[in-house]
Structures are given as structure tokens and as C-alpha cells.
Amino acid sequence: MELKRVVVTGLGALTPIGNDLAHTWEALVSGVSGAGPITRFDASKFKSRIACELKGFDPLDHFDRKELRLLDGYSVYGLVTVDEALRDAGLDDSNVDKSRVGVVWGSGMGGVKSLQDELSEFARSEDGQPRFSPYWIPKVIVDICAGQIAMRYGLHGPNYCTTAACATSAVAIGDAFNLIRLGKAEAMVAGGSECAVIEAGIGGFGNMRALSTRNDDPRTASRPFDRDRDGFVLGEGAGALILEELEHAKARGAKIYAEVTGIGLSADAYHITASHPEGLGVIQAMREAVEESGMALTDVDHINTHGTSTPIGDISEPKAIKGLFGDHAYRMAINSTKSMTGHLLGAAGAVEAIATILTIKNGIVPPTINHFTDDPEIPAFDFTFNQAKRRDVDFAISNAFGFGGHNVCLAFRKYS
């Protein structure tokens, strides 16, 4: 069986640095930090009091109050970005068979805010009566956003969710890629969303010592690969991609951002939260993605790293890069866009895949901001510190890793 070629024809983004694709890309290239003091709740008693929140986003600009009663924030974010991506792709009723269009959507934590709110309301009940909303379970379950997307647009193709912690939406993109190239669908909506800047999110990650506590200087708190990094900054938002079979896209005259050429998946099988110290699983995932693309390791021009700004992870990933690419690692443009967006958990893989695709399309590598001091334990790669660089990028990979040891690498090539 000959596998079909898969291309990206639409993108949508809702991030702490932009409420749509254009503004997000502009901010990425400009090196804008999305971090600031938490405004959603009183965080004064928390160890970490900063986050990368959405700014100026009002769900009522997109939904009426009746609709919002049925949607957790993570579904709101997902639906908004999918709407942008479908419009960007020019997909409508006249040029697509909806029985051949599916959805793979992911979230690391699903409707965790609705869960927190519902249980908190129950705990505050003086009489202990179980007055739970009939909507709370459909709002919380992690698969509901995929279902909501399909219902909103009448998409009858494959439909399910993925969850692999912070690698979630990268897995979703990989699954969509495989479904199309195997002929199970002609187009797929893929991506992920997260709405976890809440008390439970900040408290939980904070007590794991995963979050930065640079509360006095939030804009410089996310410092991937810097010697003085002290944890990630929690973010929120969504990223959506429209993947399409090449001939289907060409037949309807769609614009093509890039071609999806490979995916590598592996498990560290090492620790519930920490990455393997030598990056063995990461090496495996990157190698598989490049090999599946039919490319050589020396063909890789750019890596958008997982790069979370954590003490351990920011050492193991560069080790893996050096271990796989050898001297070529010093010739690639490497970055971490989490330095600007913060860590969007289950949505991170999709947002970073979008950044990688736009790097290929536009020939600009966004910076890794907030670099002040070199870490002697990290090789002196070109991490694109502090300022974007113009560079022709023909072939690039994007890494995403998750608690539990999940490793995903997506490969993209300039379309020709």
C-alpha cells in the first residue's frame, strides 16, 4: 500500500501572546513574553504567583451565555482556534466531503476548572446535598472538545481525543497524519487546548517544584537553557492544525504551509515526572521522525525543543540532541518558544508545531528569550538566544515530552 502525502493547509492559535495566529506569530518573532502576575484568582499565598494567561480574550465574543454553560474553558479555547484554522484552510461545505473529515483533539487536564468549581461548590454546601450540575461531567471529560468540534461543523470522520500529558497535542497531530496517509480520511482537524491556570493547577505544579517562583520578575521567569532557570511558567490556550491529503488539497487549490513527513514516539520508562538523564527516549523519537521522513540527520535545519525551563529537562534534551546529531547539532537553529508562551501543557505540542511550520514558511526562527547566563552543563548550540534570526529552513522537527515519560517528535518539510 502506498502511503499518501500529508500537508498542512490551515492553522489557528490562541496563546498568552496573541489571540489569533497572526498576532501570536508576530509576538514570537518579536520576542514578547506572555508572563505576568496571576489575575484570575488571589495567588498571594501560593509559591508561584505568575502565569502566562490569555489577555483580552472574552468568550462572549464567540459564544452566547447559554452555549457557555455547556463548555469548560478548554473547549472554548479549542473551538475558537479550530474556527480560525478551518477558515484559514478555506474548508467549507462546498469543497469537502464531511464524512471524510475527522478530528483528533487532545488535552492534558481536560475540564479541570469545571471539576474544581463543581467540587468546591459541593464542599461548601452546608447540608451536604449533592446539587451537582447536569452539565459538569460533559464539561469535564477530556474527549468532549473533539466531540464538540465535530458537532459544530458536522464532521463525521474519525473522532477521538489523545492524552499524553505535555505531549498530548503532538500525539494528536501524529495520529491525524497517520489516518490521512492510510486513507482513513481526506482531512483532519488536529491540536489541543488547555485551561489550567487555576488554584489547583498552580498549587499542584507548584508543590511539585515544577514552577518558577521568580514572582518579582515574571517576564523573565521562563528561561530555557539558562543557568539560573528555576521551573516553567504555566500557560493556557490552544493550537489547531488542518492536515490534508496532498491531492485533495491541490484539487481545491488550497494554500500549503508545509508537509508533514514523520513522527517518532517513545517512552523513557524511567520516572513519573523526570526525563531520562541521558535523553535515551528522546533520541529514539527524533531518529524515528527523521528516518520516516526519508531524510538524513544532517538535513535537519531547525529544532523547536520541548525546552521547559526546568533544571533537569533542559539538560537531558540537549544531551539527546548532541547524542543523536553529533557535530551537526552545532549547525542547526534551535529554540524554545516556551520562553515566550509559557508551558501550555497539553496544548504545547500543537502551538510549537505551528511555530515550527511558520518558521519553515517564513524563514524566520523565533528566539529563545530571557537568556542571561550560559549553563556549563549545556552544549553551546545555536539556541537563537534573545533575538529572532532569518534562516532558510527546509526541514525541521518539533519535540514534545510528557509526565510519564512520553516522547514525541514531529517532522515537517518545506512543500515543493
C-alpha positions in Angstrom: 0.0 0.0 0.0 1.4 3.4 -1.0 1.1 5.9 1.8 -0.5 9.2 0.9 1.3 12.5 1.4 0.0 14.9 4.1 0.2 18.7 4.1 -0.9 21.5 6.5 -3.5 23.8 4.9 -4.8 25.7 7.9 -3.6 27.0 11.3 -5.3 28.6 14.3 -3.8 29.8 17.6 -4.9 31.3 20.9 -2.0 31.9 23.2 -0.8 34.1 26.0 1.0 36.3 23.4 -1.8 36.5 20.8 -5.5 35.8 20.4 -5.1 34.6 16.9 -2.5 33.1 14.5 -1.1 36.4 13.1 -0.7 38.1 16.5 0.9 35.0 18.0 3.5 34.8 15.2 4.2 38.5 15.4 4.8 38.2 19.1 7.0 35.1 18.7 9.2 36.8 16.2 9.4 40.0 18.3 10.4 38.0 21.5 7.4 39.0 23.6 6.9 37.4 27.0 3.4 36.3 27.9 4.1 36.0 31.6 2.7 38.2 34.3 1.1 38.2 37.8 -1.9 35.9 38.0 -5.1 37.8 37.7 -7.7 35.0 37.7 -7.6 34.4 41.5 -5.8 35.6 44.6 -2.5 33.9 44.3 -0.8 35.7 47.2 -0.5 32.5 49.3 1.0 30.4 46.5 4.7 29.7 46.0 4.4 30.7 42.3 2.2 33.7 41.7 2.8 34.1 38.0 1.4 32.6 34.8 1.1 33.1 31.1 -2.6 33.9 30.9 -4.6 34.9 27.8 -5.0 38.6 27.5 -8.1 40.5 26.4 -9.9 37.3 25.4 -13.7 37.3 26.1 -15.6 34.1 25.4 -18.7 36.2 24.9 -17.2 37.4 21.7 -17.6 33.9 20.3 -20.4 32.2 22.3 -23.6 33.3 23.9 -24.2 32.7 27.6 -26.4 29.6 27.0 -23.6 28.0 25.0 -21.0 28.8 27.6 -23.0 26.9 30.3 -22.1 23.7 28.4 -18.4 24.5 27.8 -15.3 24.4 30.0 -12.6 26.9 29.1 -10.5 24.2 27.4 -13.4 23.5 25.0 -13.9 27.3 24.4 -10.3 27.7 23.5 -10.3 24.7 21.3 -13.4 25.7 19.4 -12.1 29.2 18.8 -8.8 28.0 17.3 -10.5 25.4 15.2 -12.8 28.0 13.7 -9.7 30.1 12.8 -7.9 27.1 11.3 -10.9 26.0 9.2 -11.3 29.5 7.8 -7.6 29.7 7.1 -7.8 26.4 5.2 -10.8 27.6 3.2 -12.7 24.4 4.0 -16.4 24.7 3.7 -19.5 22.6 2.7 -18.9 23.2 -1.0 -15.4 21.7 -1.2 -15.2 18.9 1.3 -17.0 15.6 2.0 -17.6 15.9 5.7 -17.8 12.1 6.1 -14.1 12.1 5.2 -13.0 14.8 7.6 -12.3 13.9 11.2 -11.0 15.3 14.5 -8.2 14.2 16.8 -8.1 16.7 19.7 -6.2 16.5 23.0 -5.9 18.0 26.4 -3.6 17.1 29.3 -6.1 18.0 32.0 -9.4 18.5 30.2 -12.1 20.4 32.1 -10.1 20.7 35.3 -11.5 24.2 36.1 -15.1 22.9 35.9 -14.1 19.9 38.1 -12.5 22.2 40.7 -15.5 24.6 40.7 -18.1 21.8 41.0 -16.3 20.0 43.8 -15.6 23.3 45.6 -19.3 24.2 45.5 -20.2 20.8 46.9 -17.7 21.1 49.7 -19.2 24.5 50.6 -22.7 23.1 50.9 -23.9 23.3 54.5 -26.3 20.5 54.2 -24.2 18.2 52.1 -26.9 17.7 49.5 -25.4 16.6 46.1 -26.5 19.5 44.0 -24.3 18.8 41.0 -24.9 20.4 37.7 -26.2 18.0 35.0 -23.6 19.6 32.7 -20.5 19.2 34.8 -19.5 15.7 33.5 -19.8 16.6 29.8 -17.8 19.7 30.5 -15.0 17.9 32.3 -14.4 14.7 30.3 -11.2 15.1 28.2 -12.8 13.8 24.9 -15.6 16.3 24.8 -13.8 19.0 22.9 -13.3 16.6 20.0 -17.0 15.8 20.0 -17.9 19.5 20.3 -15.8 20.3 17.2 -17.4 17.5 15.2 -20.9 18.6 16.2 -20.3 22.3 15.5 -19.0 21.6 11.9 -20.8 18.3 11.1 -17.6 16.4 10.7 -18.3 12.6 10.5 -14.8 11.2 10.1 -12.6 9.6 12.8 -13.1 11.4 16.1 -11.4 10.9 19.4 -9.0 12.5 21.9 -5.5 11.9 22.9 -3.9 12.5 26.3 -0.2 12.1 27.0 0.4 15.0 29.4 2.5 17.7 27.8 3.0 15.6 24.6 -0.8 15.3 24.1 -1.4 17.6 21.1 1.8 16.3 19.3 0.3 12.8 19.5 -3.0 14.2 18.1 -1.2 15.6 15.1 0.7 12.4 14.6 -2.5 10.3 14.8 -4.2 12.7 12.3 -1.2 12.4 10.0 -1.4 8.6 10.1 -5.1 8.5 9.5 -4.8 10.5 6.3 -1.8 8.7 4.9 -3.5 5.4 5.5 -6.6 6.7 3.6 -8.9 6.7 6.6 -9.7 10.4 6.0 -9.0 13.2 3.5 -8.6 16.0 6.0 -8.3 16.1 9.8 -8.6 18.7 12.5 -5.8 18.2 15.0 -4.5 20.0 18.0 -5.0 20.6 21.7 -6.2 23.1 24.3 -5.7 23.7 28.0 -7.3 25.9 30.7 -5.4 25.0 33.8 -4.4 28.4 35.2 -6.4 27.8 38.3 -5.8 27.3 42.0 -5.4 23.5 41.6 -3.1 23.9 38.7 -0.8 26.4 40.3 -0.9 24.7 43.6 -0.3 21.2 42.2 2.6 22.0 39.9 4.0 24.4 42.5 4.2 21.8 45.2 6.0 19.5 42.7 8.6 22.3 42.5 8.0 22.4 38.7 7.0 26.1 38.5 9.2 29.2 38.5 8.9 31.3 41.7 10.5 34.4 40.1 7.4 36.3 41.2 9.2 39.7 41.2 10.2 39.5 37.6 7.6 37.3 35.7 8.5 38.4 32.2 12.0 36.9 32.6 10.8 33.8 34.6 10.8 31.4 31.7 14.5 30.9 31.0 15.0 27.7 28.9 18.7 26.6 28.9 19.8 29.5 31.1 21.9 28.6 34.1 19.5 30.3 36.6 16.3 28.7 35.3 14.0 27.6 38.2 11.0 26.0 36.6 8.3 26.6 33.9 5.6 29.2 33.8 2.2 27.7 33.4 0.3 28.8 30.3 -3.1 28.3 28.7 -4.6 28.4 25.2 -4.9 26.2 22.1 -3.4 25.4 18.8 -5.2 23.9 15.8 -3.9 22.5 12.5 -5.8 21.3 9.4 -4.0 18.3 7.9 -5.0 17.3 4.4 -4.1 14.7 1.8 -1.9 16.3 -0.7 -4.0 15.6 -3.9 -7.2 16.6 -2.1 -5.6 19.9 -1.1 -4.3 20.5 -4.6 -7.6 19.7 -6.2 -9.3 22.5 -4.3 -6.5 25.0 -4.8 -5.6 25.2 -1.1 -2.6 27.1 0.1 0.0 24.7 1.7 2.1 25.7 4.7 4.3 22.7 4.9 4.3 18.9 4.5 4.1 16.6 7.5 6.7 13.9 6.9 7.2 11.8 10.0 6.5 11.1 13.7 8.6 9.5 16.3 7.2 8.1 19.5 8.9 6.5 22.5 8.8 6.1 26.3 11.6 6.8 28.7 10.3 4.1 31.1 12.2 5.9 33.8 10.3 8.2 36.1 6.8 9.6 36.6 7.8 13.2 36.1 11.6 13.4 35.3 13.0 12.9 31.9 15.7 10.2 31.3 19.0 11.9 32.3 20.7 10.8 29.0 17.7 11.5 26.9 17.5 8.0 25.5 13.8 8.1 24.7 14.2 11.5 23.0 17.0 10.2 20.8 14.8 7.3 19.7 11.8 9.6 18.9 13.9 12.1 17.0 15.7 9.4 15.0 12.4 7.8 14.0 10.8 11.0 12.9 13.8 11.9 10.7 14.1 8.3 9.2 10.4 8.1 8.5 10.7 11.4 6.6 13.3 9.7 4.3 15.8 12.4 5.4 19.3 12.3 6.8 20.2 13.7 10.3 22.3 16.3 8.6 19.2 17.5 6.7 17.6 18.9 9.9 17.9 22.7 9.9 15.9 23.5 13.0 14.6 22.0 16.2 11.8 23.6 18.3 12.7 22.0 21.6 10.4 21.0 24.4 12.6 23.3 26.5 10.5 24.0 29.6 13.0 25.9 31.7 13.3 23.2 34.3 16.6 22.3 35.8 16.6 18.6 34.8 14.8 18.7 31.4 16.9 21.4 30.0 20.0 19.3 30.4 18.6 16.0 29.2 17.2 17.3 25.9 20.4 18.9 24.7 22.2 15.8 25.7 19.9 13.8 23.4 20.4 16.3 20.6 24.2 16.0 20.9 23.9 12.2 21.2 21.9 11.8 18.0 23.2 14.6 15.8 26.8 14.9 16.9 28.7 17.9 15.4 25.7 18.7 13.2 23.9 19.8 16.4 26.0 23.0 16.3 24.9 23.8 12.8 21.2 23.8 13.5 19.0 26.6 14.6 17.5 25.5 18.0 14.9 27.4 20.1 12.3 27.1 22.8 9.2 29.1 22.2 8.0 28.3 25.8 10.3 31.1 26.8 7.5 33.4 25.4 4.3 31.4 25.6 5.0 29.6 28.9 4.1 25.9 29.1 0.6 25.2 27.6 0.7 21.6 28.9 -1.5 19.5 26.5 -1.7 22.4 24.0 2.1 22.9 23.9 2.8 20.4 21.1 0.3 21.9 18.8 1.4 25.5 19.4 5.0 24.6 19.0 4.3 22.6 15.8 2.6 25.8 14.4 5.7 27.8 15.3 7.9 25.3 13.5 5.7 25.3 10.4 5.7 29.1 10.3 9.5 29.1 10.7 9.7 26.9 7.6 7.1 29.0 5.7 8.6 32.4 6.6 12.3 31.7 7.0 12.5 33.2 10.5 13.5 31.4 13.7 11.8 32.9 16.8 14.1 33.5 19.7 14.6 31.8 23.0 14.2 34.8 25.2 15.4 35.5 28.7 18.9 34.1 28.3 21.4 35.8 30.6 24.0 33.2 31.7 25.3 30.2 29.9 25.0 26.9 31.7 28.3 24.9 31.5 26.3 21.6 31.6 24.5 22.5 28.3 26.4 22.4 25.0 26.9 25.7 23.2 24.4 25.1 20.4 22.8 28.0 18.5 19.7 28.3 20.7 18.7 31.6 19.0 19.1 33.4 22.2 17.1 36.7 22.7 16.7 37.7 19.1 15.0 36.1 16.1 17.2 35.1 13.1 16.4 34.9 9.4 17.3 31.5 8.1 16.2 29.2 5.3 14.6 26.2 6.9 13.7 23.3 4.6 13.3 20.5 7.2 12.6 20.8 10.9 11.5 18.8 13.9 9.4 19.7 17.0 9.8 17.9 20.3 7.2 17.4 22.9 7.5 15.3 26.1 5.1 14.5 28.9 5.0 13.3 32.5 5.0 9.5 32.4 8.0 9.5 30.0 6.1 10.1 26.8 8.3 11.4 23.9 7.0 12.7 20.6 8.9 14.2 17.7 7.1 15.7 14.6 8.9 16.3 11.4 7.9 18.9 8.8 9.4 19.8 5.4 9.0 22.7 3.1 6.5 21.8 0.4 7.6 21.5 -3.1 
